[in-house]
Amino acid sequence: MDVWFVLLVTTRLGLLALGLATTVIGYRAYRRHGGRYLRDATIAFGFITVGVLIEGVLYQLTSLSLEQVHVAETVVIGIGFAVLLYSFVS
């Protein structure tokens, strides 16, 4: 196996773990305290985490090009950041 591939998979799994942990902590905070801000922030972190996951899954399991996979990832992460921004300003 190529060293760069192993490094990519390792860093993506680490990023996925951090994203899942952030989403779970946000959800627990929302369940404990309620509030639209915490709910929206949890949803946003969930989208951002899925965006990280989507790239690897789509690239490995479909015939999409790398550019198409990056577009899909960027759209999902962008939605996550838009929801997070909305939670800050509302």
Secondary structure as GFF3:
##gff-version 3
##sequence-region A 1 90
A	DSSP	alpha_helix	3	33	.	.	.	ID=ss1
A	DSSP	alpha_helix	36	61	.	.	.	ID=ss2
A	DSSP	alpha_helix	66	89	.	.	.	ID=ss3
###
